[in-house]
Amino acid sequence: MSDRTILDQLNYASLPAVLVSGVLSREEPFGDDPLDELEALAETAGLEVVGKAYQKLENINPRTYIGKGKVAEVAAMVKESGARIVVFDNELRPNQQDALEEEVGVSVLDRTELILAIFGQHTRTRQAKVQVQLAQAEYELPRLKNLWTHLERQRGALGKVGGAGERQIEVDRRLLRDRISALKAELEQINRRRHIEVQRRSDLFQVAIVGYTNAGKSTLMNALTQEGVLAEDKLFATLDTRTCVWKLPDHKVLLSDTVGFIRNLPHRLVASFHATLEEVLQADLLLHVVDASHTSAVEMIEAVNGVLKEIGAGDKRTLMVLNKIDLVRQAPQLTHLQNLHPEHVRVSAKSGVGLTDLERKVQEVVEERETRVDWTFSAGNGKLLAYLKQHGKILNIEYAESEVHVEALIEPRYYGQAVALRDA
């Protein structure tokens, strides 16, 4: 039985699992506990962690990734704990998974498949479902196995499915490729619709919240907009982008909460979720939310920046939001983050500390882009005055006989229409 079939049948419910990580000696482990994040991912998927193994590697074993002795240790741990599955914090090749399953006696998942499983659990919209299904299908294609004894037998004429003498595994590959093609076609249609939807919102300044998963993005969005976005203390609590109006003191902007990023996010997922991240690509400003209390905050920032660069948003104007400052226990770490990112705001989305400063800073960014107008026009030009009040920020207004003198700030996107109304 395949590892995916086991997970699907048991619905992720308390399946006992052993976690394994192999890190090359020339690489720095992520965080104080190199298995801490994998454990959080496993628990998010519903697995029950019953054992953990970690190994520093000089070289990757081409057959089993980790060394022979560590494989034997994992096998013993599986037997002793009654684990039903082993989860690696590495991306394994199909042959490595096969060899490891043979050695440890239970199914083996790698980091990519675990993340795909979590994404599969948390999809809500059709767009998210298609994106996850496509990523899963592309992952499964090179890993198709002969699951049943009849797969080794030659099949007869199969009509459109295959010719005489074709093996079942070849039929399965063809069917999976057809499914991938169909999902890509559907996703392309969704992408086009999504792009149009985002483009239609371009009349408002657009802000997108990005950050490492579980950094507090959804909690921040709730605090700023009171929209009731799902916020749980789980990795990847939500995958569907939510956009709503954020009312600043003198402006209204669109604020979007996006899927959380993670280190070593599978490339196939980044590609599949390109439409979901359309808000990031179209945004005028990114709020990069960081869990400032986490000991791996710097590495998390680097991981997010890597994904932003991969999707073409690496050069976007970004404001660093150092969240959870009420939980910070090491002042030097917070000072280090502030020095690394001079353009930052310190907040606690949960308690509300610093949110006023964040609103003020975003409003300053909005106004940096605006054009200052200093116009005198006929008092009878009510359309222009109404337009400036609706789409700009009035700094000063004076009435003198039949004329009106207005000083205002207006976004570039509205400036042309304002000029047309002035000169009409």
N, C-alpha and C positions, 0 to 999 in steps of 0.2 A: 504494500500500500504506500502511496506517495506521501511525503510530508504534508503537502497542501491538503490532501484528502483527509488525513488525520485531523488537522486543524479545523477543517470545515465540519467534519462529523461531530467533533466534540465541542464545536462552537466556542473554542478558546477557554472553556470553563475549567479553571484550576488544573490545567495540564502540567504535571511536574516536569521541570526543565532544568538542565545543567547549562550554565553559560560559560563560554570559552572565548578568550581573546589572545591573539598572538601579535606582538608588536615588535617591529624590527628595532634592534638596539640603537640604530642611528636616528630613530624617530622618538619624539617626546610623547609620553602617554598623555591622554586627555584627562586632566583633572587629577585630584589626589588618589582616587580609586578608579583605575582604568576600566572597571566593569560597572561603574555606578550608572552611567547613562544606558548601557545595554539592559541593566536590571530594570530601570524605569520603563524602557521600551517593552520589555517582556511583560511587566506588570500591566502596562496599558493594554497589551494584547490579551490579557486574562490568564497568562501563564503563572504558575507557582514556582518560584525559583528555589531549588533544593540543593544546589551546589554551584560553585564557581571555580574556574581554573584560568590561570594567566601565565604566559610565557614570553620572555624576551628572546627574540630570534636573531641570530646572525644572518641567516638566509631562510627563505620560505621553502619548506619541503614541497617539491612539485606534486607529490602524491597525496599528502595529508595536511598540508599547510604548516601545522605545528610538528614538533619532533616526535619520533617514535615513542620515546619514554613518556611524553606528555599525553599522547594518545592512549597509552596503556593506563595512565592515571585517570583520564576521563572515563574510560571504559569501566574501571573499578568503581568510580564515583557513581556512574549510571546504575551499575548493578546493586550497589549498596543502598542508594537512595530511592530506587524504583522509578527513576526518571523515564519519561516516555519520549523525550525529545532533547536534542542538544542544539543550542543556538550559538553560532559563531558571530563575533563582532567584526568579522572580516567578510569580504566578498570572495566566495569560493567558486572555483571552476567546477563544471559538472562532474568531471572525473574525480576531483577532490571530495565532493559530496558523496559520490558512490563509494570511494575507498573508506571514508570516515564512517559511513553507515555500516559497512562491512565490519569494521574494527570495533565500533562501540555497541553495535547491535540494536540501535534505535534510529529513528529518522533524524536527519541533520538539516537545519536551516541556516542560512547565512544572514547577515545584517540586512541585505537588500530585501530578501523575502519576508523577513519580520516586519520591516517598514511597510512593504506592500500589503501585508496582512492587516496591519493597523489602519492603513488608509482604506482598505476594503471595508473595515468595520464602521468607519466614520463618515462614509459618503452619504450625502442627502440628496443633492440635486442630480439631474440627469447628466449634466456636464461633468461633475466630479466622478460619477459612476463610470462614464465612458473613459475618462482619463485613467482611472485606476485599472479598469479592465484591460485597456490597451497596454499599460505598463506591465501588468501581470502576464498577459499573453506573450509579449516580447521576451519576458524573463523565462517563461516556460518552454519556449520553442527549442532551445538547445538542450533542454533537460528532460525531454520526453523519454519515458522509460517503458520497457515491455512489462506491463503490470499483470497481465494474465497469461496463463500457459498457452492459450490459443493464439497469442500474438506471434508466436514463432512459426505457426503454420501458414502455408501459402493460401491465399484466398482466391476464389474463383472470380468470374466476371462480376464487376461491381458497378457497372453502368458508368454514370458520371463521376462516381467517387474514385474509381481506379480501374486499372486493367487487370487482366488475368495474371496471377502469380505475384501480385503486389502484396507486400507485407502490411500488416495492420499499422505498424509504426509509421510507415510512409503515408498511409491514409490519414493518420492522426496529424502528421506534420502538414499535409495539404489542407486539412480542415482548419488547423490553427492559423496557417498563413492566410486563408480566406477570411477568417474571423478578424485577423489583424488588419487586413485591407478594408473590411467593412467598418471597423471601429475608427480607422484613420479617416475614412470618408465622412463618417458622422461627426467626428471631432472637428474636421475642417469646416463643416457647415456651422457648428456651434461657435467655432473661433471667429468666423466672419460676422455672425450675429452679435457676438460679444464685443468685437471691435467697434461695430457700428453703435452699440449701446453706450460704450464708454466715450466714443467721439461725440455723441449727442450731448453728453454732460460737460463738454469743454467750455461752456460759457461760465462755469464757476471754477474758482481756484481749487485744485484737487490735491489732497493730502493722503498718502498711503502709509499705514502702519506696517512696518516690517520688523523682524527680529527672530531670535532663536525661539524654538518652541518652548512654551511654558515660561516665557519672559514676562508675561502679564499684559499682552497686547489687547486681548478681549476685555480684560478688567479695565484697562485704560480707556478703551472705546466706550464702555458702559459709563464710566465716570464722566467722560466729556460730553456724551450725547444722551444718556439715559435711555438708550435704545433696547436694553435687555438682551445683548448678544451673549450667547452661551460662553461661560467662563468657568472652566474646571481645572483643578490641580492635576492635570494629565498632559502627557505629550500628545500633540495633535488632537486636541479636544474638538476642533472644528476644521474642516477643509474648505468650506464654502465661503467665498469672499462676501462680505456684507458692507454695503455703502449707505451712508445716511448723511444728513445735513448737520454740520457742527456750527453752532452759532457763537461767533466770537463777539466781543464787545461792539465792534463797529463793522463787522463783516460776517458773511456766511460762506463757508467752504464745504466741499464734499470730503468726507473722511471715510476711508476704506480700511477694513481689517482683513489682512491676508493670511494665508496658511503659514504656519511657523516653519522656519528653516531648521536644518540640523546638519552636523558635520557629516561628510561623506554621503550626502543626499544622492541617491541613485540618479545617474544622468538621464535614464529613461523617464524618471518621474519629473525631473526638471523640464524635459521636453514635452511630456504629456500635459503638464500643468501650465503650459505657456499661456493659455487663454485665461486661466484663473489669475495669473499674474499680470494681466493686461493693465489693471489699475496701477500697478507699480511702474510699468513702462510709460503710461500716460500722465503720471503724477507730476505736479509742479514741485512738490516737496515730499521727502520721505522722513517719517519719524522712526528712527531706528531704536526700538525699545530693548534695553539691556537689563538683565537681572544683576544689579550692581552688588548684590550680596553673595553671588556665586563665585567660588574660588577660580572657576574657569571662564570668567566673564570676558577676558581678553581673547581667549581662543574662540569663544562663541561669536564675538564680534567679527573675527577673521573668517569664520565659517559662513556667516551671513553675507559678508562682503564678497566672498568667493562666489556664492550663488547669484548675487546681484550682478556681478561682472559677467557671469555665464549667460544670464538672460538679457544682457545689454543695458543694464541700469546702473552700472558701476560709477558713472559720472554724475548721477542725479544729486541735486542739492539735498543735503541730509542734515537733520538735526538729531543729535544723540540724546536719547531720553534715558537717563540713569534711574531705573525704577527700583522699587523695594528698598529705598534708602533707610527705611525704618528697621530693616533687618540686617543692615550692614554691621558687622562686628569688628572688622579690621579697617580702621581709618586710613592706613597707608594704601590699601587697595583702592579705596574710593578716590584718594588724592591722585593715584597713578592713572586711573581712568579719566579723571578730569584733565590731567595734564596731556594725556594722549589725544583727547578730543575737546579742544577749547570751546567749540560751539556745542554746548550741552545744556540740559536742564535737569535738575535733580527733582524727582517726584516719588510719591508713594501713591500709586493708582488706587490702592485699597483704602487708605485713610484720607486721601484727598490732598495731602501735603504737596505743594509745588505746582498744582494744576493751574492756578492763576498765572504763575510765572510762565508756564508752558503756553497758555493762551496768548499772553502778551508777546512772547517771542515769535509765535507763529504769525500773529498779526503784523509784527514788524517785517517779517519776511514777505508777507502778502503786499505790504505797502512799499517795500523796496522796488517792487516790479511796477508800481503805479506811476502814472504821469501826473505831474502837478499842473493844473490849469488855473489861470488867473484871467477870467473873462468878464467883460462888461457887455450886456446885451439887453434887448428890449424887454421890459416887464411883461409884455404880451406874449413872449415866447415861453409859455407855460410847459410845453412839451420838453424843452431842453432842461428847464429847472427840475421837472419831475424825473427826467432821465438821470440827471446828475445825482439826485437824492436816492434813486433806486439802485444805481450801479456804481456809485462812487462814495467818497467820504467827504462831506462838506466841512471845510476848515473854517470858513468865514463867509458870511453873506450880508450885504448891505443894500438897502433900497434907497434910490435917489430919484425923485420925480418919476419919470417914465422908464428908468433904467434899473437894472439889477447888476451888482458887482458880486461875483462868486469866486472864491478860492476853494479848490477841491482837489482830491486825489482820485484818479480813475485808472482802472486796469487797462493795459494796452489793447486788450480784446474789445473794449467798449469805446476806446478813444475815437476811432473812425466814425462811428455813428453819432457820437457827441458833436464832432466837428460838423458833420452833415446837418444836424439839427441847428447848430449855431449859425451856419451860413445859409440856411434855407430862406 
